[in-house]
Amino acid sequence: MPSLLFFSLLLLLLPGEEAATFTIINSCTYTVWPGILSNAGVAPLSTTGFSLDRGASKSISVPSSWAGRFWARTLCSTNSSSHFSCLSGDCGSGDISCSGAGAAPPATLAEFTLDGSGGLDFFDVSLVDGYNLPMLVTPRGGSGPNCSMTGCVVDLNGACPTDLRVESSSSTVACRSACDAFNTPEYCCSGAYGSPDTCRPSSYSLVFKKACPRAYSYAYDDRSSTFTCGGSPDYTITLCPSPATSQKASSSEGEGEASTSSSSDEIMNSSMVYEGALDDSSAPSTCRHLIAGGIATFMAVWQFI
């Protein structure tokens, strides 16, 4: 029987993979179709795309080691051949599920790497591929000086430069990035401009940065736009957040350990600087601590078998 007891204890002591809960809330005045893409080599989630009516929300269980992105598709329809497509954020799958396809620019992106360097979650809201709607990411229950809400809560479609606008029926439905619009190394941070020293903010990316200082505005915008959380938090992604929504999220975060801004004004008018994002001297992940503790406990019990 010792062997049976051995494996029973082993199963009890080794930690299972914890999951985070991501809640997507549609505060827009219209239906949206969120899309989800896992990074290369990362298993897809249980859903890769769905419809979300005005005022509706959906919660998704996400493995603790997941990495990928969320976005919202707008102005979607199905034609007579049952082909599904959207005017902004379309993933080209021809279906509500994106099934491993990403968003066609322009689209506002929420990007995540869970349990990354030092056991921290890394996340950002990116306008590098352009913008199609406001978005707010709020961590729930995390900890750390840079564990804060981030996003772009203003309507950039109305302020989009004329040569970056995507229009439908005389209305601007999305705002392209300069890279997408002009496809030059200077705007795309490629070739001779493919480093932080040579690729600088452009007059176009500065329009995005001024309106949304916490969001990525160009490829090397890391210092003011990457956020981190310890403690395995859950996340809320609010589409088209109102100032009241941002204030409420900030207030509720204050009940936990996360450091947050006091109102949506801070999301729009200030930024946080994160340094040491890839510092390998950071504390090891919670999972490694649990495994070490489990093995030590098991060895102590085994002496009495």
C-alpha positions as CSV (number, residue, x, y, z in Angstrom):
1,M,0.0,0.0,0.0
2,P,2.9,2.5,0.4
3,S,3.0,3.0,-3.4
4,L,-0.7,3.9,-3.4
5,L,-0.3,6.3,-0.6
6,F,2.7,7.8,-2.3
7,F,0.8,8.7,-5.5
8,S,-2.3,9.9,-3.5
9,L,-0.1,12.3,-1.5
10,L,1.7,13.4,-4.6
11,L,-1.6,14.3,-6.4
12,L,-2.8,16.3,-3.3
13,L,0.4,18.2,-2.8
14,L,1.3,19.2,-6.4
15,P,-0.6,22.4,-7.3
16,G,-3.0,22.5,-10.2
17,E,-3.0,25.4,-12.7
18,E,-5.0,28.3,-11.3
19,A,-7.2,30.2,-13.7
20,A,-8.0,33.9,-13.9
21,T,-11.4,35.2,-14.7
22,F,-11.6,37.8,-17.5
23,T,-14.9,39.7,-17.7
24,I,-15.7,41.6,-20.9
25,I,-18.4,44.3,-20.5
26,N,-20.1,46.0,-23.4
27,S,-20.9,49.6,-22.3
28,C,-21.2,50.7,-25.9
29,T,-24.6,51.8,-27.2
30,Y,-24.4,49.1,-29.9
31,T,-23.6,45.4,-30.2
32,V,-19.9,44.4,-30.4
33,W,-18.3,41.1,-31.3
34,P,-15.2,40.5,-29.1
35,G,-12.3,38.5,-30.6
36,I,-9.6,36.6,-28.8
37,L,-6.2,35.4,-30.1
38,S,-3.7,33.4,-28.2
39,N,0.0,34.0,-28.8
40,A,2.0,31.6,-30.9
41,G,2.5,28.3,-29.1
42,V,-0.3,29.1,-26.5
43,A,-3.5,27.0,-26.6
44,P,-6.6,28.8,-27.6
45,L,-9.3,29.7,-25.0
46,S,-12.7,28.0,-24.9
47,T,-14.0,30.8,-27.1
48,T,-12.3,32.9,-29.8
49,G,-15.2,35.2,-30.6
50,F,-18.7,35.9,-29.6
51,S,-21.5,38.5,-29.8
52,L,-22.1,40.9,-26.9
53,D,-25.2,43.0,-26.9
54,R,-25.4,46.5,-25.5
55,G,-25.0,46.4,-21.7
56,A,-24.2,42.7,-21.6
57,S,-21.1,41.0,-20.2
58,K,-19.3,37.6,-20.5
59,S,-16.8,35.9,-18.2
60,I,-14.1,33.6,-19.5
61,S,-11.8,31.3,-17.6
62,V,-8.2,31.9,-18.6
63,P,-5.2,29.6,-17.6
64,S,-2.7,31.3,-15.4
65,S,0.1,30.9,-18.0
66,W,-1.9,32.3,-20.9
67,A,-0.7,35.0,-23.3
68,G,-2.7,36.7,-26.0
69,R,-5.0,39.6,-26.9
70,F,-8.6,40.8,-26.8
71,W,-10.3,43.3,-29.1
72,A,-13.8,44.2,-30.3
73,R,-15.3,44.0,-33.8
74,T,-17.9,46.5,-34.8
75,L,-20.5,47.0,-37.5
76,C,-20.7,43.3,-38.3
77,S,-23.1,41.4,-40.5
78,T,-23.7,38.1,-42.3
79,N,-24.3,38.1,-46.0
80,S,-26.5,35.8,-48.1
81,S,-23.8,33.2,-48.2
82,S,-23.6,33.1,-44.4
83,H,-20.2,34.9,-44.5
84,F,-19.6,36.9,-41.3
85,S,-17.6,40.1,-41.6
86,C,-17.0,43.4,-39.7
87,L,-16.1,46.9,-40.7
88,S,-13.6,47.3,-37.9
89,G,-11.5,44.6,-36.1
90,D,-12.5,41.9,-38.6
91,C,-10.5,38.7,-38.2
92,G,-11.3,37.3,-41.6
93,S,-12.5,33.9,-40.4
94,G,-15.9,34.4,-42.0
95,D,-17.5,33.4,-38.7
96,I,-18.2,34.9,-35.3
97,S,-15.4,32.7,-33.9
98,C,-11.9,33.9,-35.0
99,S,-10.4,30.4,-34.8
100,G,-6.7,31.5,-34.6
101,A,-7.0,34.7,-36.7
102,G,-6.1,38.1,-35.4
103,A,-7.7,41.5,-35.9
104,A,-7.2,43.4,-39.1
105,P,-6.1,46.9,-38.3
106,P,-7.3,49.3,-37.1
107,A,-8.4,47.9,-33.8
108,T,-7.9,48.8,-30.1
109,L,-6.1,45.8,-28.4
110,A,-5.8,44.6,-24.8
111,E,-2.7,42.4,-24.6
112,F,-1.8,40.1,-21.7
113,T,1.1,37.8,-20.6
114,L,0.1,36.0,-17.4
115,D,2.7,34.6,-15.0
116,G,5.5,36.1,-17.0
117,S,8.9,37.3,-15.8
118,G,9.1,37.2,-12.0
119,G,5.7,35.5,-11.8
120,L,4.1,38.8,-12.8
121,D,1.2,39.4,-15.2
122,F,2.1,41.9,-17.9
123,F,-0.7,43.8,-19.7
124,D,-1.3,46.9,-21.9
125,V,-3.9,48.6,-24.1
126,S,-2.3,49.1,-27.6
127,L,-3.1,51.6,-30.3
128,V,-0.1,50.5,-32.3
129,D,-2.5,48.8,-34.8
130,G,-4.8,51.7,-34.7
131,Y,-8.1,52.4,-32.8
132,N,-11.7,51.5,-33.2
133,L,-13.3,52.0,-29.8
134,P,-12.5,53.0,-26.2
135,M,-11.3,50.3,-23.9
136,L,-10.5,50.1,-20.2
137,V,-8.6,47.2,-18.5
138,T,-9.0,46.9,-14.7
139,P,-7.2,44.3,-12.6
140,R,-9.1,42.8,-9.7
141,G,-7.3,41.6,-6.6
142,G,-3.7,42.0,-7.8
143,S,-0.9,43.8,-6.1
144,G,2.2,45.9,-6.9
145,P,3.0,49.6,-7.4
146,N,2.2,49.3,-11.2
147,C,-0.9,47.1,-10.8
148,S,-3.4,49.7,-12.1
149,M,-6.1,50.2,-14.7
150,T,-5.1,51.3,-18.1
151,G,-6.7,52.0,-21.4
152,C,-8.0,54.6,-23.8
153,V,-11.4,56.0,-22.6
154,V,-11.8,58.8,-25.1
155,D,-13.4,58.7,-28.6
156,L,-10.4,59.0,-30.9
157,N,-12.5,58.5,-34.0
158,G,-13.8,62.0,-33.7
159,A,-10.3,63.4,-33.4
160,C,-8.7,61.1,-36.0
161,P,-6.5,62.9,-38.5
162,T,-8.1,63.1,-41.9
163,D,-5.6,60.8,-43.7
164,L,-6.0,58.1,-41.0
165,R,-9.8,57.8,-41.0
166,V,-11.7,54.7,-41.9
167,E,-15.2,55.9,-42.9
168,S,-18.5,54.3,-43.6
169,S,-21.6,56.2,-44.6
170,S,-19.7,59.5,-44.0
171,S,-18.9,58.5,-40.4
172,T,-15.5,57.7,-39.0
173,V,-15.7,54.1,-37.7
174,A,-12.0,53.6,-36.9
175,C,-8.6,55.4,-36.9
176,R,-5.6,53.8,-38.7
177,S,-2.0,53.9,-37.4
178,A,0.5,55.8,-39.5
179,C,2.2,52.5,-40.2
180,D,-1.0,51.0,-41.6
181,A,-1.8,54.1,-43.6
182,F,1.7,54.8,-45.1
183,N,3.7,51.6,-44.6
184,T,7.1,53.3,-44.3
185,P,10.0,52.2,-42.1
186,E,9.9,55.4,-40.1
187,Y,6.3,54.9,-39.1
188,C,6.5,51.1,-38.8
189,C,9.7,51.1,-36.7
190,S,11.4,48.7,-39.2
191,G,14.6,48.7,-41.2
192,A,16.9,51.5,-40.1
193,Y,14.2,52.6,-37.6
194,G,13.9,49.2,-36.0
195,S,15.3,50.1,-32.5
196,P,14.2,52.3,-29.6
197,D,17.0,54.7,-30.4
198,T,16.0,55.3,-34.0
199,C,12.2,54.9,-33.9
200,R,10.7,57.9,-32.3
201,P,7.1,59.1,-31.8
202,S,5.6,60.6,-34.9
203,S,3.2,63.5,-35.2
204,Y,0.5,60.9,-35.7
205,S,1.3,58.7,-32.7
206,L,1.5,61.8,-30.5
207,V,-2.2,62.4,-31.3
208,F,-2.9,59.0,-29.8
209,K,-0.5,59.5,-26.9
210,K,-1.9,62.9,-25.9
211,A,-5.4,61.6,-25.8
212,C,-4.6,58.3,-24.2
213,P,-1.2,58.6,-22.3
214,R,-1.4,55.1,-20.8
215,A,-1.9,53.3,-24.0
216,Y,0.8,52.1,-26.4
217,S,1.0,54.6,-29.3
218,Y,3.9,53.2,-31.2
219,A,6.2,50.1,-31.1
220,Y,8.7,51.3,-28.5
221,D,6.3,53.0,-26.1
222,D,7.0,50.4,-23.3
223,R,8.0,52.7,-20.4
224,S,4.7,54.5,-20.0
225,S,2.4,51.8,-21.3
226,T,3.3,48.4,-19.8
227,F,1.6,47.5,-16.5
228,T,2.2,44.6,-14.1
229,C,0.4,42.8,-11.3
230,G,1.4,40.1,-8.8
231,G,-1.0,38.0,-6.9
232,S,-2.9,36.4,-9.8
233,P,-5.6,38.9,-10.3
234,D,-8.8,38.7,-12.4
235,Y,-9.4,41.3,-15.1
236,T,-12.3,43.3,-16.3
237,I,-12.2,44.7,-19.9
238,T,-14.8,47.4,-20.4
239,L,-15.6,48.5,-23.9
240,C,-16.7,52.1,-24.3
241,P,-16.3,52.9,-20.6
242,S,-17.9,56.1,-19.4
243,P,-16.1,58.4,-16.9
244,A,-18.4,57.1,-14.3
245,T,-17.4,53.6,-15.1
246,S,-13.7,54.4,-14.8
247,Q,-14.3,56.1,-11.4
248,K,-16.3,53.2,-10.1
249,A,-13.6,50.7,-11.2
250,S,-11.0,52.8,-9.5
251,S,-13.0,53.0,-6.2
252,S,-13.6,49.3,-6.1
253,E,-10.0,48.5,-6.8
254,G,-9.1,50.5,-3.7
255,E,-10.6,47.8,-1.5
256,G,-7.7,45.4,-2.6
257,E,-4.0,45.9,-2.8
258,A,-3.8,47.2,-6.3
259,S,-2.5,50.8,-6.8
260,T,-5.0,52.7,-8.9
261,S,-5.8,56.1,-10.2
262,S,-8.5,58.2,-8.6
263,S,-10.6,58.9,-11.6
264,S,-10.9,58.5,-15.4
265,D,-9.1,61.9,-15.7
266,E,-5.9,60.2,-14.6
267,I,-6.4,57.5,-17.3
268,M,-6.6,60.3,-19.9
269,N,-4.2,62.9,-18.5
270,S,-1.3,61.0,-16.8
271,S,0.8,57.9,-17.2
272,M,2.8,55.5,-15.1
273,V,6.4,54.5,-15.9
274,Y,7.4,50.9,-15.4
275,E,11.0,50.0,-15.3
276,G,12.6,46.6,-15.0
277,A,9.9,44.7,-17.0
278,L,12.4,42.0,-18.0
279,D,14.5,42.0,-14.8
280,D,15.2,38.3,-14.1
281,S,16.1,39.1,-10.5
282,S,12.4,39.5,-9.7
283,A,10.8,37.1,-7.2
284,P,10.1,33.6,-8.6
285,S,6.6,32.6,-9.5
286,T,4.0,31.4,-7.0
287,C,3.8,28.1,-8.8
288,R,7.5,27.4,-8.1
289,H,7.0,28.2,-4.4
290,L,4.0,25.9,-4.2
291,I,5.9,23.0,-5.9
292,A,8.9,23.4,-3.5
293,G,6.6,23.5,-0.5
294,G,4.7,20.5,-1.7
295,I,7.8,18.4,-2.2
296,A,9.1,19.3,1.3
297,T,5.8,18.4,2.9
298,F,5.7,15.1,1.0
299,M,9.2,14.1,2.1
300,A,8.2,14.8,5.7
301,V,5.1,12.6,5.5
302,W,7.0,9.8,3.6
303,Q,9.2,9.3,6.6
304,F,6.2,7.9,8.5
305,I,5.0,5.5,5.8
